Amino acid sequence: MSKSEEIKKAIGAHGMWKTRLRGAVDTGKSEFTVDKVKTDNNCDFGKWLHGLPNDEKKTENWIKIRDLHAKFHVEAAKILDSALTGHKDVAEKGLAPTSEFTKLSANLTTAMIGWEKEK
């Protein structure tokens, strides 16, 4: 799969996390564990990203996206942990429009779109 296709697929997959987390907040359950979500190389995009050649890993875009992607996973894991441990109010705040998760999600999407357009 091309870089463009991987990025487009990843944008959709990461967008689904808000829905998954909302479901965990509403039900207190998830098919995912906090430890699995926290690690940025468990998802398909993370595996692809970390598997790129070393010369690609030295680029500004790769470094920026790797950092945003890792932070996205940490924040998603925090929300999931709160949802699964009965701290619904904390999890709700984690999904708020002004939350760190929401900001990271938007910044990651913007960075991926910019990288996808790069020649």
ROSE-4610 file (N, C-alpha, C; in Angstrom, 1 decimal, always signed):
// ROSE-4610
residu = [M/M/M/S/S/S/K/K/K/S/S/S/E/E/E/E/E/E/I/I/I/K/K/K/K/K/K/A/A/A/I/I/I/G/G/G/A/A/A/H/H/H/G/G/G/M/M/M/W/W/W/K/K/K/T/T/T/R/R/R/L/L/L/R/R/R/G/G/G/A/A/A/V/V/V/D/D/D/T/T/T/G/G/G/K/K/K/S/S/S/E/E/E/F/F/F/T/T/T/V/V/V/D/D/D/K/K/K/V/V/V/K/K/K/T/T/T/D/D/D/N/N/N/N/N/N/C/C/C/D/D/D/F/F/F/G/G/G/K/K/K/W/W/W/L/L/L/H/H/H/G/G/G/L/L/L/P/P/P/N/N/N/D/D/D/E/E/E/K/K/K/K/K/K/T/T/T/E/E/E/N/N/N/W/W/W/I/I/I/K/K/K/I/I/I/R/R/R/D/D/D/L/L/L/H/H/H/A/A/A/K/K/K/F/F/F/H/H/H/V/V/V/E/E/E/A/A/A/A/A/A/K/K/K/I/I/I/L/L/L/D/D/D/S/S/S/A/A/A/L/L/L/T/T/T/G/G/G/H/H/H/K/K/K/D/D/D/V/V/V/A/A/A/E/E/E/K/K/K/G/G/G/L/L/L/A/A/A/P/P/P/T/T/T/S/S/S/E/E/E/F/F/F/T/T/T/K/K/K/L/L/L/S/S/S/A/A/A/N/N/N/L/L/L/T/T/T/T/T/T/A/A/A/M/M/M/I/I/I/G/G/G/W/W/W/E/E/E/K/K/K/E/E/E/K/K/K]
num = [1/1/1/2/2/2/3/3/3/4/4/4/5/5/5/6/6/6/7/7/7/8/8/8/9/9/9/10/10/10/11/11/11/12/12/12/13/13/13/14/14/14/15/15/15/16/16/16/17/17/17/18/18/18/19/19/19/20/20/20/21/21/21/22/22/22/23/23/23/24/24/24/25/25/25/26/26/26/27/27/27/28/28/28/29/29/29/30/30/30/31/31/31/32/32/32/33/33/33/34/34/34/35/35/35/36/36/36/37/37/37/38/38/38/39/39/39/40/40/40/41/41/41/42/42/42/43/43/43/44/44/44/45/45/45/46/46/46/47/47/47/48/48/48/49/49/49/50/50/50/51/51/51/52/52/52/53/53/53/54/54/54/55/55/55/56/56/56/57/57/57/58/58/58/59/59/59/60/60/60/61/61/61/62/62/62/63/63/63/64/64/64/65/65/65/66/66/66/67/67/67/68/68/68/69/69/69/70/70/70/71/71/71/72/72/72/73/73/73/74/74/74/75/75/75/76/76/76/77/77/77/78/78/78/79/79/79/80/80/80/81/81/81/82/82/82/83/83/83/84/84/84/85/85/85/86/86/86/87/87/87/88/88/88/89/89/89/90/90/90/91/91/91/92/92/92/93/93/93/94/94/94/95/95/95/96/96/96/97/97/97/98/98/98/99/99/99/100/100/100/101/101/101/102/102/102/103/103/103/104/104/104/105/105/105/106/106/106/107/107/107/108/108/108/109/109/109/110/110/110/111/111/111/112/112/112/113/113/113/114/114/114/115/115/115/116/116/116/117/117/117/118/118/118/119/119/119]
x = [+0.8/+0.0/+0.9/+0.5/+1.3/+1.2/+2.1/+2.0/+0.7/+0.2/-1.1/-2.2/-2.2/-3.3/-3.2/-2.0/-1.8/-2.3/-2.0/-2.4/-3.9/-4.5/-5.9/-6.6/-6.1/-6.7/-6.5/-5.4/-5.1/-6.0/-6.2/-7.1/-8.5/-9.0/-10.3/-10.3/-9.2/-9.1/-9.0/-8.2/-8.0/-9.3/-10.0/-11.2/-12.3/-12.2/-13.1/-12.9/-11.7/-11.4/-12.3/-12.8/-13.7/-15.0/-15.5/-16.7/-16.4/-15.3/-15.0/-14.9/-14.2/-14.1/-15.5/-16.3/-17.6/-18.4/-18.3/-18.9/-18.4/-17.1/-16.5/-17.0/-17.2/-17.7/-19.1/-19.9/-21.3/-21.6/-20.8/-21.0/-20.1/-18.9/-17.9/-17.2/-17.3/-16.7/-16.0/-15.0/-14.3/-13.7/-13.6/-12.9/-11.4/-10.9/-9.5/-9.0/-7.8/-7.2/-6.5/-6.3/-5.6/-4.2/-3.5/-2.1/-2.0/-2.9/-2.8/-3.0/-3.9/-4.2/-3.1/-2.5/-1.4/-0.2/+0.1/+1.3/+1.0/+1.8/+1.5/+1.9/+2.5/+2.8/+2.0/+0.8/-0.1/-1.1/-1.4/-2.4/-1.7/-2.5/-1.9/-1.0/-1.5/-0.7/+0.6/+0.6/+1.8/+2.8/+2.3/+3.2/+3.8/+3.0/+3.5/+4.5/+4.1/+5.0/+6.3/+6.4/+7.6/+8.4/+7.8/+8.4/+9.0/+8.8/+9.4/+10.9/+11.5/+13.0/+13.6/+14.8/+15.5/+15.6/+15.8/+15.9/+14.6/+13.5/+12.2/+12.0/+12.5/+12.4/+13.2/+14.0/+14.8/+14.1/+13.0/+12.3/+11.5/+11.3/+10.6/+9.1/+8.5/+7.1/+7.0/+7.9/+7.8/+7.9/+8.9/+9.1/+7.9/+7.4/+6.2/+5.0/+4.8/+3.6/+3.8/+5.1/+5.4/+5.0/+5.5/+5.2/+3.8/+3.1/+1.6/+0.9/+1.2/+0.6/+0.8/+2.0/+2.3/+1.4/+1.4/+0.6/-0.9/-1.4/-2.8/-3.1/-2.2/-2.5/-2.4/-1.6/-1.5/-2.8/-3.2/-4.5/-5.7/-5.8/-6.9/-6.9/-5.7/-5.6/-6.0/-5.7/-6.2/-7.7/-8.3/-9.8/-10.4/-9.8/-10.3/-10.1/-9.0/-8.8/-9.9/-10.1/-11.2/-12.5/-12.8/-14.1/-14.3/-13.2/-13.3/-13.2/-12.7/-12.6/-13.7/-14.7/-15.9/-15.7/-14.7/-14.5/-15.1/-16.4/-17.1/-16.9/-17.0/-16.8/-15.5/-14.4/-13.1/-13.0/-13.5/-13.5/-14.3/-15.4/-16.2/-15.4/-14.7/-13.8/-12.7/-12.3/-11.2/-11.7/-13.0/-13.6/-14.1/-14.1/-14.6/-13.9/-14.6/-14.0/-12.7/-12.5/-11.3/-10.2/-10.5/-9.6/-8.3/-7.3/-6.0/-6.2/-7.0/-7.3/-7.9/-8.8/-9.4/-8.4/-7.6/-6.6/-5.5/-5.1/-4.1/-4.7/-5.9/-6.6/-6.6/-7.0/-7.0/-5.6/-4.7/-3.3/-2.7/-3.0/-2.5/-3.1/-4.4/-5.0/-4.5/-4.3/-3.7/-2.3/-1.5/-0.1/-0.1/-1.0/-1.0/-1.5/-2.4/-2.9/-1.7/-1.0/+0.1/+1.2/+1.5/+2.5/+2.0/+0.7/+0.1/+0.3/+0.2/+0.3/+1.7/+2.6/+4.1/+4.5/+5.2/+5.7/+7.0]
y = [-1.2/+0.0/+1.2/+2.3/+3.5/+4.3/+5.3/+6.2/+6.9/+7.4/+8.1/+7.2/+6.0/+5.0/+4.7/+4.5/+4.2/+5.3/+6.5/+7.7/+7.9/+7.8/+7.9/+6.9/+5.7/+4.6/+4.9/+5.4/+5.7/+6.9/+7.9/+9.0/+8.4/+7.6/+7.0/+6.1/+5.3/+4.4/+5.2/+6.2/+7.0/+7.8/+8.2/+8.9/+8.0/+6.7/+5.8/+5.7/+6.1/+6.0/+6.9/+8.0/+8.8/+8.0/+7.3/+6.4/+5.3/+4.6/+3.5/+4.0/+5.1/+5.6/+6.1/+6.7/+7.0/+5.8/+4.7/+3.5/+2.9/+3.0/+2.6/+3.4/+4.7/+5.6/+5.3/+5.0/+4.7/+3.4/+2.4/+1.0/+0.6/+1.2/+0.8/-0.5/-0.8/-2.0/-1.6/-2.4/-2.3/-3.6/-3.8/-5.0/-4.8/-3.5/-3.2/-3.0/-3.4/-3.1/-1.8/-1.2/+0.0/-0.1/-1.2/-1.4/-1.5/-2.2/-2.3/-0.9/-0.2/+1.1/+2.1/+2.0/+3.0/+3.0/+1.8/+1.6/+2.0/+2.9/+3.4/+2.5/+1.3/+0.5/-0.8/-0.8/-1.9/-1.8/-0.5/-0.3/-0.5/-0.7/-0.9/+0.3/+1.5/+2.7/+2.7/+2.4/+2.4/+1.4/+0.2/-0.8/-0.3/+0.2/+0.7/+1.9/+2.8/+4.0/+3.6/+2.7/+2.3/+1.4/+0.8/-0.1/+0.6/+1.9/+2.6/+2.6/+2.8/+2.8/+4.0/+3.7/+4.7/+6.1/+6.2/+7.6/+8.3/+7.6/+8.3/+8.7/+7.9/+8.2/+9.4/+10.0/+11.2/+12.4/+12.3/+13.5/+14.2/+15.5/+16.3/+15.8/+15.5/+15.0/+13.7/+12.7/+11.5/+11.6/+12.5/+12.7/+13.4/+14.4/+15.1/+14.1/+13.3/+12.4/+11.3/+10.8/+9.7/+10.3/+11.5/+12.1/+12.3/+12.9/+13.1/+11.8/+10.8/+9.5/+8.8/+8.9/+8.3/+9.0/+10.3/+11.1/+10.8/+10.6/+10.3/+9.0/+8.0/+6.7/+6.8/+7.6/+7.7/+8.4/+9.4/+10.1/+9.2/+8.4/+7.5/+6.4/+6.0/+5.0/+5.6/+6.8/+7.5/+7.5/+7.9/+8.0/+6.6/+5.6/+4.2/+3.7/+4.0/+3.6/+4.2/+5.5/+6.1/+5.5/+5.2/+4.6/+3.2/+2.4/+1.1/+0.9/+2.0/+1.9/+2.7/+3.1/+3.7/+5.2/+5.8/+7.3/+8.0/+7.8/+8.3/+9.8/+10.6/+12.0/+12.4/+11.7/+12.0/+11.6/+10.5/+10.1/+11.0/+11.5/+12.5/+13.8/+14.2/+15.4/+15.1/+13.9/+13.5/+13.5/+13.4/+13.5/+14.8/+15.8/+17.1/+17.8/+18.7/+19.4/+20.2/+20.6/+21.3/+20.4/+19.1/+18.1/+17.9/+17.4/+17.1/+16.0/+15.1/+14.0/+14.6/+15.5/+16.2/+17.0/+17.7/+18.6/+17.7/+16.6/+15.7/+15.1/+14.6/+14.0/+15.0/+16.2/+17.2/+17.5/+17.6/+17.9/+16.7/+15.5/+14.3/+14.2/+14.5/+14.4/+15.5/+16.7/+17.8/+17.4/+16.9/+16.5/+15.4/+14.4/+13.3/+13.8/+14.7/+15.2/+15.9/+16.7/+17.4/+16.5/+15.4/+14.4/+13.7/+13.4/+12.7/+13.5/+14.8/+15.7/+16.0/+15.6/+15.8/+14.9/+15.5/+14.7/+13.9]
z = [+0.0/+0.0/+0.0/-0.7/-0.8/+0.4/+0.6/+1.7/+1.8/+0.7/+0.6/+1.1/+0.6/+1.0/+2.5/+3.0/+4.5/+5.3/+4.9/+5.7/+5.7/+4.5/+4.4/+5.3/+5.2/+6.1/+7.5/+7.9/+9.3/+9.8/+9.0/+9.4/+9.8/+9.0/+9.3/+10.5/+10.6/+11.8/+13.1/+13.1/+14.3/+14.6/+13.6/+13.8/+14.5/+14.3/+15.0/+16.5/+16.9/+18.4/+19.2/+18.7/+19.5/+19.7/+18.7/+18.8/+19.8/+19.6/+20.5/+22.0/+22.2/+23.6/+24.1/+23.3/+23.7/+24.1/+23.4/+23.7/+25.1/+25.3/+26.6/+27.7/+27.5/+28.6/+28.9/+27.8/+28.0/+28.7/+28.4/+28.8/+29.9/+30.1/+31.0/+30.5/+29.2/+28.6/+27.3/+27.0/+25.7/+25.3/+24.0/+23.5/+23.6/+23.8/+23.9/+25.3/+25.6/+26.9/+26.9/+28.1/+28.2/+27.7/+28.1/+27.7/+26.2/+25.6/+24.1/+23.4/+23.9/+23.3/+23.6/+24.7/+25.1/+24.2/+23.6/+22.8/+21.3/+20.8/+19.4/+18.3/+18.6/+17.5/+17.4/+18.1/+18.0/+16.9/+16.5/+15.5/+14.1/+13.1/+11.7/+11.3/+11.6/+11.2/+11.9/+13.2/+14.0/+13.6/+13.2/+12.7/+11.4/+10.5/+9.2/+9.5/+10.3/+10.6/+11.1/+12.1/+12.7/+11.8/+10.8/+9.9/+8.6/+8.5/+7.4/+7.4/+6.3/+6.2/+7.1/+7.6/+8.5/+7.9/+6.6/+6.0/+6.1/+6.0/+6.2/+7.6/+8.6/+10.0/+10.4/+9.6/+9.9/+9.4/+8.7/+8.2/+9.3/+9.1/+10.0/+10.2/+9.0/+9.1/+9.8/+9.6/+10.3/+11.8/+12.2/+13.6/+14.3/+13.6/+14.1/+14.3/+13.2/+13.2/+14.3/+14.4/+15.4/+16.8/+17.0/+18.4/+18.6/+17.7/+17.8/+18.0/+17.2/+17.2/+18.6/+19.1/+20.4/+21.5/+21.4/+22.4/+22.3/+21.1/+20.8/+21.5/+21.4/+22.0/+23.5/+24.1/+25.5/+26.1/+25.4/+25.8/+25.7/+24.5/+24.4/+25.5/+25.8/+26.9/+28.3/+28.5/+29.8/+29.8/+28.7/+28.7/+28.8/+28.1/+28.3/+29.7/+30.3/+31.7/+32.6/+32.5/+33.3/+33.0/+31.8/+31.4/+32.0/+32.0/+32.5/+34.0/+34.6/+36.1/+36.8/+36.1/+36.7/+36.9/+36.3/+36.4/+35.2/+35.0/+33.8/+33.6/+34.7/+34.6/+34.1/+34.5/+34.0/+32.5/+32.2/+30.8/+29.9/+30.4/+29.6/+29.3/+30.4/+30.2/+29.1/+29.1/+28.1/+26.7/+26.5/+25.2/+24.8/+25.7/+25.5/+24.3/+23.6/+22.5/+22.8/+24.0/+24.4/+25.0/+25.0/+25.7/+24.9/+25.6/+25.0/+23.9/+24.2/+23.2/+21.9/+22.0/+20.8/+20.1/+20.8/+20.2/+19.5/+20.1/+19.5/+18.3/+18.4/+17.2/+16.0/+16.2/+15.2/+14.6/+15.5/+15.1/+14.3/+14.8/+14.1/+12.7/+12.6/+11.3/+10.3/+10.8/+10.0/+9.5/+10.4/+10.1/+9.1/+9.2/+8.3/+6.9/+6.9/+5.6/+4.9/+5.7/+5.1/+4.6/+5.3/+4.9/+3.7/+3.6/+2.5/+1.2/+1.3/+0.1/-0.3/+0.6/+0.3/-0.8/-1.7/-2.9/-2.5]
